[in-house]
Amino acid sequence: MFSFASQAKQVGVASYYGAELHGHRTASGARFNRHAMTAAHRTLPFGTQLRVTNLSNGKSVVVRINDRGPFVRRRVLDVSEAAARQLGFIARGTAKIAYEAL
């Protein structure tokens, strides 16, 4: 059984995906909703909740993993547009973040 909770806080770069994928099926089978607090991770189980913090401004959100990705080198999470907006990185497109399972 996978246990992410025993691991330390993870740090990396997050990006977001938005309007162009709204309504499409995610890897979990759910429809992607750019207004929901969701994220994609390469290996974490679907349904895992993460606290994600933008390290440049201290803003945090809680997201639920419902997709796979990101598939861009050096990125650790793809978050929904809503999560990126609350984290404050819509304009930049990416942010250095820390995340931990709840």
ZIHUMO-V636087 format. One record per residue. N is the residue number from 1. RES is the residue in one small letter. PHI is phi in whole degrees, -180 to 180 (999 if undefined). PSI is psi in whole degrees, 0 to 359 (none if undefined). Layout:
BEGIN
N,RES,PHI,PSI / N,RES,PHI,PSI
END
This chain:
BEGIN
1,m,999,136 / 2,f,-76,134 / 3,s,-130,97 / 4,f,-77,332 / 5,a,-60,333 / 6,s,-79,349 / 7,q,-86,154 / 8,a,-72,169 / 9,k,-56,138 / 10,q,-101,147 / 11,v,-128,142 / 12,g,-180,197 / 13,v,-106,134 / 14,a,-112,151 / 15,s,-128,182 / 16,y,-137,159 / 17,y,-128,144 / 18,g,-137,238 / 19,a,-54,320 / 20,e,-66,338 / 21,l,-107,359 / 22,h,-57,127 / 23,g,92,346 / 24,h,-76,156 / 25,r,-74,139 / 26,t,-91,174 / 27,a,-62,335 / 28,s,-81,350 / 29,g,99,346 / 30,a,-76,157 / 31,r,-83,135 / 32,f,-69,130 / 33,n,-122,110 / 34,r,-64,345 / 35,h,-93,354 / 36,a,-92,161 / 37,m,-92,83 / 38,t,-130,170 / 39,a,-155,163 / 40,a,-113,138 / 41,h,-138,150 / 42,r,-66,324 / 43,t,-131,340 / 44,l,-63,144 / 45,p,-61,144 / 46,f,-58,141 / 47,g,94,346 / 48,t,-62,133 / 49,q,-100,135 / 50,l,-124,142 / 51,r,-94,123 / 52,v,-114,130 / 53,t,-124,128 / 54,n,-76,117 / 55,l,-73,344 / 56,s,-85,338 / 57,n,-132,356 / 58,g,79,0 / 59,k,-73,141 / 60,s,-129,153 / 61,v,-141,163 / 62,v,-111,127 / 63,v,-123,161 / 64,r,-116,132 / 65,i,-74,122 / 66,n,-138,12 / 67,d,-151,170 / 68,r,-107,147 / 69,g,139,188 / 70,p,-75,160 / 71,f,-112,30 / 72,v,-113,130 / 73,r,-53,142 / 74,r,73,4 / 75,r,-103,142 / 76,v,-110,336 / 77,l,-143,146 / 78,d,-113,121 / 79,v,-107,162 / 80,s,-67,164 / 81,e,-59,320 / 82,a,-62,317 / 83,a,-66,317 / 84,a,-62,321 / 85,r,-63,313 / 86,q,-68,329 / 87,l,-78,346 / 88,g,83,32 / 89,f,-128,24 / 90,i,-57,312 / 91,a,-65,320 / 92,r,-78,327 / 93,g,92,334 / 94,t,-141,163 / 95,a,-154,149 / 96,k,-79,125 / 97,i,-131,163 / 98,a,-120,146 / 99,y,-144,151 / 100,e,-148,148 / 101,a,-74,146 / 102,l,-102,none
END
